[in-house]
Amino acid sequence: MSDPLRLLALRYSYVLDILERRAPHRDAHLELVRRWTEEGKLVIAGALGDPPHEALFGFDCDEETVGGFVAADPYVAAGLVSERSIVPWAVVALRPG
């Protein structure tokens, strides 16, 4: 990869009791992730930690569009996200495949 892949990284910090509270919203959250991935706007996503305490998403779109994802996310609406940030992410290594 000669030029970095330029994405926007969305980082969520979850509430401490995320595992207990996410169940009613999980399917809708994962459906949103699936749909945005199929549309090509979301490149990578996943929870961080075991048990999870954060999540990281990589988007190939502009910041306003990422804001649309946040606004549509059932986890955000349910108050499961305590903090969030959107920052540029220059990916310099990516395993093919």
C-alpha positions in Angstrom: 0.0 0.0 0.0 1.9 3.1 -1.2 -0.7 5.8 -0.3 -2.5 5.5 3.1 -6.1 4.5 3.0 -7.9 7.6 4.4 -10.8 6.8 6.6 -12.7 8.5 9.4 -12.5 6.7 12.7 -15.5 6.8 15.0 -14.7 5.7 18.6 -17.4 4.9 21.1 -16.9 4.6 24.8 -19.6 2.4 26.3 -21.3 2.7 29.7 -19.9 0.3 32.4 -22.9 -2.0 32.3 -23.0 -2.4 28.5 -23.3 -6.2 28.6 -26.4 -6.0 30.8 -28.1 -3.2 28.8 -27.3 -3.9 25.2 -29.5 -7.0 24.6 -32.7 -5.2 23.5 -30.8 -3.0 21.1 -28.1 -5.4 19.8 -29.9 -6.8 16.7 -30.9 -3.3 15.5 -27.3 -2.0 16.1 -25.8 -4.9 14.1 -28.3 -4.5 11.3 -27.3 -0.8 11.0 -23.6 -1.9 10.9 -24.4 -4.6 8.2 -26.4 -2.1 6.1 -23.7 0.6 6.2 -21.1 -2.0 5.3 -23.1 -3.3 2.3 -23.5 0.3 1.2 -19.7 0.7 1.2 -19.6 3.5 3.8 -18.4 1.4 6.7 -15.1 -0.4 6.1 -14.3 -2.0 9.5 -16.1 -2.1 12.9 -15.8 -4.0 16.2 -15.8 -3.9 19.9 -12.6 -3.3 21.9 -11.9 -5.2 25.1 -13.1 -8.4 26.8 -15.6 -7.5 28.1 -16.1 -4.7 25.6 -15.7 -1.2 26.8 -15.3 0.7 23.5 -15.9 0.2 19.8 -14.0 1.4 16.8 -15.5 2.0 13.3 -13.7 3.0 10.1 -15.8 4.9 7.6 -15.0 5.8 3.9 -17.2 8.9 3.8 -17.4 12.4 5.1 -17.9 13.5 8.7 -21.5 14.6 8.2 -22.3 11.1 6.9 -20.7 9.5 9.9 -22.9 11.7 12.0 -25.8 10.2 10.3 -24.7 6.7 11.4 -24.4 8.0 15.0 -27.8 9.5 14.9 -29.3 6.3 13.6 -27.5 4.0 16.1 -29.8 2.3 18.6 -26.9 2.1 21.1 -26.6 5.9 21.1 -30.4 6.4 21.4 -30.5 4.0 24.3 -27.8 5.9 26.2 -25.2 3.0 25.9 -22.5 5.3 24.5 -21.0 7.6 27.1 -18.5 9.3 24.8 -17.8 9.4 21.1 -15.3 11.0 18.8 -14.6 11.2 15.0 -11.0 11.6 13.8 -9.1 11.1 10.5 -7.4 7.7 10.3 -4.6 7.2 7.8 -4.3 3.4 7.5 -0.7 2.6 6.4 -0.9 -1.2 6.7 -3.8 -3.5 5.6 -3.5 -7.2 5.0 -4.9 -8.2 1.7 -7.8 -10.5 1.5 
